[in-house]
Amino acid sequence: MDSPVVIVVAAGPGVSGSVARRFAERGHRVGLLGADEDAVRRLADGISSDPQKVRVEIADVTDRRAAVGAVTRLAEAFGRVDVLHFNPSAYRPHDPLQLTADELLADVAVGVGALLTAVQAARPFMGDGARITVTGSMAADEPPSGAASLGVQKAGVRNLVHSLDARLAGDGIRAVSVTVRGVLSRDGAFTPDRVAAAIVAASEQDPASWRTEVPYDG
């Protein structure tokens, strides 16, 4: 099959699920990688029962060997990767005086380090025109003191997106972080579906005026 492929890292309910469904509606085959098998398989079942259109891998994104294997298997099965969407972050309700250095590093491994793992695994299957998209957050600019590691993760992953884009742009591969400047909700401007629409739109920017960070203000 020649139809494009999206791989969603940390797939499940919420924004990642909406991203997967929206790309599927646009004709993409979908690879879903997540740690919660029940949630990932429910998402897959809601998209298609055809394994040529949707495939699932279960892995912890911080387990490098497992994550590389999962992304590689999805990419090999589909034969290409056109969009790699990265969604994970760790929420830990610790302020800066409670948060330990080990906890901070563990959370950064989820929200930043796992992006490196996913991109490095997917890169051999990405060609000119491929895109890397990341769910960003206003926490990068307005870090919540009660969850101190979250701001570090979101600032770090946005910075990494800038670096990835600079490194890969010469090969026609672009990266973008969509900064969600609001709180996710069931209604209104910040539903998962509306955020997903902004992420898809960011992936379709004109390369001549590409922005590596796109704000979503609702």
C-alpha positions in Angstrom: 0.0 0.0 0.0 1.2 3.5 -0.9 -1.0 5.4 1.5 0.9 7.5 4.1 1.6 6.3 7.6 1.4 8.0 11.0 2.9 6.5 14.1 1.5 7.8 17.4 3.8 7.5 20.4 2.0 7.2 23.8 -1.3 6.4 22.1 -4.5 6.3 24.1 -7.5 8.4 24.9 -7.3 12.2 24.7 -5.2 14.2 22.3 -3.1 11.2 21.0 -6.3 9.3 20.2 -7.8 12.3 18.4 -4.6 12.7 16.4 -4.7 9.1 15.3 -8.3 9.3 14.3 -7.9 12.5 12.4 -4.9 11.2 10.4 -6.8 8.0 9.7 -9.7 10.1 8.3 -7.3 11.8 6.0 -6.2 8.4 4.6 -3.2 7.5 6.7 -2.5 4.1 7.9 -2.0 4.2 11.7 0.6 2.7 14.0 -0.2 3.0 17.7 2.5 2.6 20.4 1.5 2.8 24.1 2.0 1.2 27.5 -1.7 0.6 28.4 -2.7 -2.3 26.2 -6.5 -2.0 26.9 -6.5 1.7 26.0 -4.4 1.2 22.9 -6.5 -1.7 21.6 -9.7 0.2 22.2 -8.4 3.1 20.2 -7.3 0.8 17.4 -10.7 -1.0 17.3 -12.4 2.4 17.0 -10.3 3.2 13.9 -10.3 0.0 11.9 -10.2 -3.8 12.4 -8.0 -4.1 9.3 -4.4 -4.8 10.3 -3.3 -3.3 7.0 -4.7 0.0 8.2 -4.0 -0.1 12.0 -1.3 -1.8 13.9 -0.6 -1.8 17.6 2.6 -2.2 19.7 2.7 -2.2 23.5 5.9 -0.8 25.1 7.2 1.5 27.8 8.6 4.5 25.9 11.4 4.9 28.5 12.6 1.4 27.8 14.8 2.2 24.9 15.2 -1.4 23.6 11.5 -2.0 23.8 10.5 1.3 22.3 13.0 1.0 19.4 11.7 -2.5 18.7 8.1 -1.3 18.7 8.7 1.6 16.4 10.8 -0.5 14.1 8.2 -3.2 13.8 5.5 -0.7 13.0 7.6 1.0 10.4 8.7 -2.2 8.8 5.1 -3.5 8.7 3.9 -0.4 6.9 7.1 0.2 4.9 7.3 3.9 5.7 6.8 6.7 8.3 5.3 9.9 7.1 4.3 11.4 10.4 5.7 10.6 13.8 3.5 12.1 16.6 5.0 12.3 20.1 2.5 12.8 22.9 3.8 11.6 26.3 4.6 13.6 29.4 4.7 12.7 33.1 2.6 14.5 35.7 4.0 14.4 39.2 2.4 16.6 41.8 5.6 17.7 43.5 6.8 21.3 43.9 10.5 22.2 43.5 11.2 21.6 47.2 9.6 18.1 47.1 10.8 17.0 43.7 14.0 15.0 43.8 16.7 15.0 41.1 16.0 11.3 40.4 12.3 12.0 40.0 13.0 14.9 37.6 15.3 12.8 35.5 12.7 10.0 35.4 10.1 12.4 34.2 12.3 14.0 31.6 13.0 10.5 30.3 9.3 10.2 29.5 8.6 13.7 28.2 11.8 14.5 26.4 14.2 11.5 26.1 11.6 9.2 24.6 11.3 11.6 21.6 14.9 10.9 20.7 14.4 7.2 20.9 11.3 7.3 18.7 12.9 9.6 16.1 16.1 7.6 15.9 14.1 4.4 15.4 11.8 5.9 12.8 14.4 7.9 10.8 15.4 5.1 8.4 11.8 4.9 7.3 11.2 8.7 6.9 11.8 10.4 3.5 11.5 13.8 2.0 8.2 15.3 3.2 8.0 13.4 6.5 7.0 15.2 9.6 7.6 15.0 13.4 4.8 16.6 15.5 4.8 17.0 19.3 2.1 17.9 21.7 3.5 21.0 23.6 2.1 23.0 26.5 2.0 26.4 27.9 3.7 24.8 30.9 6.9 25.4 29.0 6.4 29.2 29.5 4.3 29.2 32.6 5.6 26.2 34.6 3.2 25.1 37.4 5.0 25.2 40.7 2.9 22.3 42.0 4.1 20.0 39.2 7.6 21.3 38.7 8.9 18.6 36.3 6.1 19.2 33.8 7.4 22.6 32.8 10.9 21.2 32.5 9.6 18.5 30.2 7.7 20.8 28.0 10.4 23.4 27.7 12.9 20.6 27.0 10.9 18.8 24.3 10.2 22.1 22.5 13.9 22.9 22.5 14.6 19.4 21.2 12.1 19.9 18.4 14.0 23.0 17.3 17.2 20.9 17.2 15.6 18.1 15.3 14.2 20.4 12.7 17.5 22.1 12.2 19.2 18.7 11.8 16.6 17.1 9.5 15.4 20.0 7.4 18.1 19.4 4.8 16.6 16.0 4.2 13.1 17.5 3.7 11.9 16.3 7.2 10.4 18.9 9.4 9.5 19.0 13.1 7.0 21.1 15.0 5.8 21.5 18.5 2.2 22.7 19.0 2.0 24.7 22.2 -1.4 24.2 23.7 -2.2 27.4 25.6 -5.2 26.2 27.6 -6.5 23.4 29.7 -7.9 20.3 27.9 -11.7 20.0 28.3 -14.7 18.1 27.0 -16.3 21.2 25.5 -15.1 24.4 24.0 -11.9 25.3 22.2 -9.6 22.9 24.0 -11.2 19.6 23.3 -8.8 16.8 22.2 -10.4 16.9 18.8 -9.7 20.6 18.3 -6.1 20.3 19.6 -5.6 17.4 17.2 -6.9 19.5 14.3 -4.3 22.1 15.2 -1.5 19.5 15.3 -2.5 18.1 11.9 -2.6 21.7 10.5 0.9 22.4 11.9 2.2 19.3 10.1 0.9 20.7 6.8 2.7 24.1 7.0 4.4 25.4 3.9 8.0 24.4 4.2 9.1 27.8 2.9 7.6 29.5 6.0 8.0 26.6 8.4 7.7 27.3 12.2 9.1 24.8 14.7 6.7 26.1 17.3 3.0 26.8 16.6 0.8 28.1 19.4 -2.7 26.9 19.8 -4.8 29.5 21.6 -8.2 28.1 20.9 
